[in-house]
Amino acid sequence: LPRMAVLRVRNHQFLGLLLLLSTEASSITARSLPALHLSSRALRPHIQPRSRKLLCCLPRDPLTRIEETEGEARTGHGGWFAQNVMQGVAGGPSTYAVMTVYFVQGALGLAALARTYFLKDQLGLSPGEQAALMGVVSLPWVIKPVYGFLTDGLPVFGYRRKPYLVLAGLLGSASWASLATVVATPAQAVAASTVASLGVAMSDVVVDSLVVERAREDESASSGALQSLCWTCQSAGGLASAYFSGSLLETMSPQQVFAITAALPLAVALIALQLDEKRVPRLAATSSPLGEFVRLTSSQGALLWQTLRQRQVWLPTLFVFLWHATPSCGDAFFYFLTEDLQIGPEFLGRVQVGTSLASIFGIWAYRTYLQEVPIKETLRWTTVASALLGLSQLLLVTHANRALGIPDTVFTFGDDLVLTVLGQLAFMPLLVLAASLCPPGVEGTLFALLMSTFNAGGIVGRELGAGLTALLGVSSSAAAGGATDFSNLFTLVLLCNLASLLPLLALGFLDEAPTGGAGGAAAAAAASDEPGGGAAG
């Protein structure tokens, strides 16, 4: 199964771990940072939740790279490419497939703004309606462990990875192509977007499995080299698409942007055909693929349940859910930016580039200054600071920033940069916490389940925000027959920011988290056969 958590990482490797823990910088979701910036969340209310990349548990240390001392001194352009672009990882069909998938995951943000404008302007959805429907689009990310079970336990034509990766690419390409051509109703748009989300989530699980396998088989890909290359490809795709996601809309229709985006998942399907994957050995006559799948699922499920019922696992998991489940007003604020402030898509693309870079800075700042700070302390002060600074959006809502001589665009851009950094500082310790909860034997399954819980909290928060938006009557031009009504946006922004403080009441749940590393929960599970486990009493 795809995810394995590292418990001890050398100091010089820690930055790489934190970079990989985060999703690509350009795709931090609207609900990834619950106590965060409103305008930045508003700019990306449509982007699907990304899985959080963990450095794999690898058998070799220190890093074995392609070295000149091996008698293969690298000179000229070839040596520079191998060391600086490929980062010492040997090329090959599997490596290039992994690089392609991660680049595409980042580059899919190209259609992010296009879809939001499409739903708002052409399909006439109100802010509350768009928030509610796009929450549905994230559902495939809630069942990620299922994809892990399928790819590990149910080979197709004798292959575990290649068919599922091809299927994921075809699903994504077909979905974006349908948005570009035949989709004409909100229901159709949601269905197509959900299938596209399914394709990305499935490919994410498959490619993570490939990374684990590749790192174990090839010394040049061990100890973080391949993971670092993956993050580089993902970030390159995300940063490239961030600006163009807005600038293309200045000259193209959303459907044309969708058509361009459809080619990206198709590249995944094509590169998957080149995978050099060994066929799974034929099963004995008394066995069947379905029977083996049921056996694997049952054994993993039993071990997973034994772990989850431990108090020191489910209480921190509940906190992760609650931390992400506070209501968001991102969709309503996006409508305000584009209709009331008349901010165009090209500028919104610039903001996405800026917040992408700010996210990277936040990761570096966490590694440099907060690595040794207790998780509870980091979450406490970053949540409070983010909520207070988030209230600065009220200046934009009331246009008080203009009285202070600050243009709307400058205020929006600067506010987003600061709050993105704070959001990343708050988010990183949660991912480290998730890794520490994963005991040996179910690392991949449990981490995928924890991230699914995180994504489920995001969906709940989005739906709560949608209900609150509708309750307060915040509407858009298409929903109000040409008029706009943002009179209650002040109240909506205020309530959402104050609600982001509520998870602090459950901060004590983290006291139950294992302190001895990822094996703490496993040790507790082994110490007692009682429901609830030893420490649970």
N, C-alpha and C positions, 0 to 999 in steps of 0.2 A: 504494500500500500504506500501511497506517494510521500507521506510526510514523516520525517524523523527529526527529533529535536536534539539540538546540541546543548549540553549542559555546561561544558567548559570550553571556552574559546580563548585562544591566546590574545593578548591585548592588541597586537598588531593586526589581528584578523577581525576584531570586534566591529569596526566600522563596516566591513563587508557584510557581517551578519545583520547589522541594523538596516543597512540598505536593502538587503534581501527580505527582511521582515516586512518592510513596507511594500505596498503595491507600487506600480510604476508611478513616478512623481506626478505625472500629468493626469492620473486617473484616481486621485483621492476622491472618494465619493461624497455625495451630499451628506450622508449620514456617517461617514467614517470618523468625523470629528464632532461629536454631539454637542459640545459646549462651545462651538466655534463660530467662525465668521459666517454671517448671514449672506452677504453678497457673494462671497466665494462659493458657498453652498448653492446659492441661487444660480450661479453660472454653470454648475454641473449637476443639476438635479436628475439628470437622465442617465448618467454614467453608471454602468453596472458595478456592483461590488466586486472587487478583485480579491482573489485569495492572497493571504499574507505569506510571503516566501520565507521559509526557514532554511538555514544552513543545514545540510544533511549530516547525519552521523556517519563519518567516513572512517575506514579502517586504517588509513595512513596519515601520519603526521611526523615530520613537517611536510609542507607542500613539495611534491616532486614535479618540477617543471622541465621544460625543454631547456637544457643548460649548455653553455659553450664547453664546459668541462667534460661533457660526455663525448667529446671528440667530434661534435657536430656544430662547430662554431658557425653562428648565424651572421652573415654579412649581407649588405645590400638591402634592397627593398623586401625580399622574401623574409629575411630575418626580422626586419622591423615589423612587418605585418604579423608574423607569428607571435612576437612578444607583446606588441602594443595593441593590436586589434584583436587577435585571437587569445591574447592574455596567457600564452603558453599552452593552450588546449589544442591537442591534435585535431586536425580537421577530419572530415568523413561524413557520410550520409546522416548518421545519428546526430552529430554535432550541428550540422547545418539545419537539420529539421528542428532541433531544439531552438536554435537561434531564430529561425523563421517564425516559429509559434510565438515566442516571447516578443519579437518585434511587432507582429500583427496584433497581439494583445494590447500593446501600447498604442499602435496606430489606429485602432478602432475608435479612439476618441475623435477621429476626423468627422464622424457623423453625429457627435454629441449635440452640439448646438443646433444642427440641422433638424434633428428629430424634435427638439423642444419647440423650435419655430414652426415646424410642420404641425404639431399638435395644437399650438396656440393660434396660429394665423389661418391655416387651411382647414383644420378640423374643428376649430372654434371651441376648444376646451377651456374652461375656467381654471384658475389656479388650483382650486380644491379638487376638481375632476382630474387634472393632470397628475397631481400628487398621488391621488388614490390609485389611478390606473398604472402609473409607473412603479408603484410599490409591488404590483402584481408581477411586473417584468422581472423583478429580482428573485422571484420564488425559486428558479432553478439553482440558485446559489445556496439555498437552504438544505438541499439534499445531496451535497457533494460527496458524503461518505458512500452513497449508493453507487456513484460512478466508480469509486475506488473498488468496491466489491465486484462490480461488473468487469472492469478491466483486469483485475487480478484473478478472478475465479471463473469467468465465462469466455474462453477464447472463441474467436470467430474465424473459421477456416484455418484453425491451428495457430492463430496469432492473437496476442493479448493487446498490443498497442496500436499497430498499423490500422486495422479496420475502424477502431473507435476514433482515431485521429482523422481519418478520411471522412467518416460520418459527421464528425463535429464541423469540419471545414465546409462540407456540402450543406449542412443545415444553416450555418451562418451565411454563406453566400446566397442561398436561396431566399433566406429571410430578408436580407438587404435588397436583393433584386426585386422581391415582391413589394417592398416599401417604395421602390423607385418606379414601379409600373402599375400595379393593380390595386394597392391598398387605397381605400377611399372613405373608410369609416373608422371611428375610434376603436371599435371591437377588433377590426382587422389589424389596425396598427398595433394594438396591444398583443394580439396573437403572434404577429410576425416578430415583434420585439422580444417576446418571451422565448420564441424558438431561437432567435439569435443569441440571447443570453444563455440558453441551454448549450448551444454550440461552444461558446467561450468557456463556460464552466467545465464542460466535458473535456475540452482540449487542455484546459489548465491542469486537470487531474492526470491526464495521460502524459503530458510533457513533464510533470513533476516526477512521475514514475520513471521516465526515461533518464532524467537527470540523476536520480538515485542509482539506477543500473549503470549508467555511463561512468559515473564517478567511482564505482566499485571496480569496474573492469579495466579502466585506463588510468595509469598513474598521473598522466598530464592533466586529468580532469578532477583530481582529488583535492581534498582540503580547501574547497571554496573557489578554486580557479574557474570551474565551469559555472558555478552559481554566480560568480562575479560577472562572467561573460553574459549570462542570461539577463542579469539586471541591467547591464549596459545596453543590450539589444532592446529590452523593454523600455528603458528610459529614452533611447534614441527614437523609437517609434512614438512614444508619448509626447516628447518635446516637439518632434517634427509635425505631429498632427494638431498640437495645441493651438498654434497660431493659425494654421490653414483651416481649422474648423470654423473660425470666424471669417477670415478673409475671403474664402471661397463663396460664402453666402452673399458677398457684395456683388458678385457677378453671376452666380448660379442659383438655381432653385434648389430647395431641399432634396427633391427627387434626383437631381443630377449628382448631388453629393452622395446620396445613397447608392447610386449606380457605381460611382468610383469606389465606395467602401466595399461593395460586393466582391470586388476583385481580391480583397485582402484575405478573407477566409478561404477563398478558392486556392490561393497560394499555399495555404496550410494543407489542403487536401492533396495538392500535387506533390509537395515535398514529402508528404507522408508515404507516398507510393515508393519513394526511394529509400525508405528505412531498411537498414540491414538487420532485420529482426529474425531470430531463430524460431522455427516452428516449435510449438509445444509438443512434447512426446505424446504419442498415442496412448490413450488410457487402456487399461486392461479391459477385457471383454465384459467383465462383470460391472464395470463402471461406466458412467455417462457424464458428459460435460455438465449437464444440469445437476446431476447428483453431486459432482464435485463442488459445484458452485454453492449448492445448499449446505454441504458439509463445511465449506470454508466460511460461509456467512454465519452459520450457527456457532462455530467455534469462536470466531472473532466477536460475534455479538455477545456471547456469554462472557468473554473476557472483558469486553467493553462495559457491560452492565455491572460486572463485579467492581470495576474501577469507578464508574459513575455513581454508584450508591454510597461511596465514601463521602463523608461530610466535607473533608478537606478538598474534594474535587467539585462537588455540585454547588457548594456555596460560592466559591470564586466564579464558577461558570454562570451562576445566577447574576452575580454582580456584573459580569461582562455583558450579559443580556440587558440588564437595567441601564447600564451606562450608555448603551446605544439606542435605547427605546424611548428617549424623550422626544417630544414633538418638534418638528422642523417647519420653518416657514420659508424654506428656500425657494419653492416654486412660486409662491406669492411674491417674494422679493424679486425674483427674476422678471415677473410681469411688471413690477413697479419700475425696475431699471430700464426696461425696453419701451414701456409705454409712457410713463410719467416723466422720466428723466431723458427719454429719447436716446439712450445709449445704444449704439449699433453693434452688429456682430463682430466687425473687425476689431473694435476695441475690446470686446469680451474675449476674443482670441488672445490679445496681448495680455489680458489679465490672467488667463490660464497659463501662459508661458511664465509669467512672473510668479504665480503661486506654485507652479511646478518647481521652479528653482528655489523658492522659499521653503518648500517641503524638504528638499535635499539639505538645505542649510539647517533645518530643524533636526534632521537625523544626525548631522555632524555635531550640532550643539548638544544633543542628548549624549552622544558617545563621549564628548569632551568634558562636560560639566555635570551630568546627572547619572552617569553609569553606576556610581556607587550609592546614590541617594535611594532610600527606601521607596518602594513603589507607591505606598499610601501617601507619602509626603508629596511626591511628584504629582500624583493625580489630584490631590487636594488643592495645591496652589495653582496648578495650570487650569483646573476647572473653574475656580473662582476668578482667576485673571481673565480667562476667555469669556466668561459670562459678563463680567463688568465691561470689558472692551467691546463685546458684542452689542451692548446697549448703546455704543456710540453710533450704531446704525440709526438710532432714533433721530440723530442730528440730520441724517440724510433724508429720512422720511418727512421731517418737518421743514426741510430746506434751511435749517439753522446754519448749516455749513457755509451757505452762500453769504449769510450775514457776517461770518467770520472771515470771509475772503478766500475760502477754499473751494475751488471748482468741484463739481460733482465727480468728474472722472478722476481727479487727483485723490479725492477723499476715498473713493471706492477702491482704487488701486492700492493706496498705502495701507488702508485698513485691512484689506485682504492679505497683504504680505505679512503683517504683524500677527494676525490671527491664525494664519496657516502655520507659522512657526510654532506658536503656542499649541496648536492642535496636534502637530507632529510630536512635540514633547510629551503631550498627554497620551498619545496613542502608542508610542513605542514600548513603554513599560507594560501595557496590557498584553502585547504580543510576547514579551519575555515571560510574563506570568503564564500565558497559555502554554508556552513551551515547558515551563517547570511543572505543569500538571500532568504531562504525558509520561506514563511509566513504560518500561520496556515491554514489548510484546504488542502494544496497541498504539505506538507513537503516531503512526500515520493516520489511523482511523480516528483516534481521539482528537488529534489536532484539527483534522478536517471537520469533526463534529463541533469543536469549539468555535471554529470560524463560521460554521453554519449557524450556530447559536448567535454569533455576533451579527451575521447578516439578517437573521430573523428579527433581532432587536431593531435593526435599521428599518425593516419593513413595517414593524409595529409603530415605530416613531414617525415614519412617513404617513401612515394611515391616520395616526392621531393628529398630525399636522394638517392633513387634508380635512378631517372633520372639524378641527378648530377654525380653519380658513373658511369653510362653508358656514359654520355657525356664526362667525362674525361678519359674514356677508362681503368678504373681500372678493371682488369680481374683476373681470377684464373686459376689454372692448367687445370681443366676440360674444361673450356671455351676456352682456348687458345691452346688446343692440346698438353698439357704437359708443356708448358711454363708459366711463371708468368709475370705479368706486374703491378708492384706497383709504377711505376715511377711517376705517378701523384697523389699518395696517399697523399703526402705532401700538395698539393694544396687542395685536398678534405677535409683533416682534418682542414686546415686553414680556408676554406670557411665555413664549418659547425660550427666551434667555433665562428667565427665572426658573423654568422647569428643568433646565439643564443642570441646575444645582441639586436637584432631588437625589440623584444617585449617591451623593456624598453621605446621605443618611444610611446607606448600606455599605459604606466603606469598611466597616468592621467585619464584613464577610471575608475580607482578604486575610484576616487573622488566622483563618482556618487553612490557608494555603500551605502546602508542604514547604518547609524551610531547608530541607536537605537535598534539594534538587528534584529532578523529575522522578526519581525513584521513590520519593516520599510517599506518594499515594499508593504505589505498588506495595511498599513495605507494610503500610497500614492494612491494605487489603489482605495481605498474606497473614497478618497477625491475628485476624479474627474471621471466623466464618459466620458471624452474626450479621444480619442486615444492618448496614450503617457503619460497620467496621470498628476497629479497635478504638481509634481516637474519637469516634463519634459517640461512643458510649451506648 
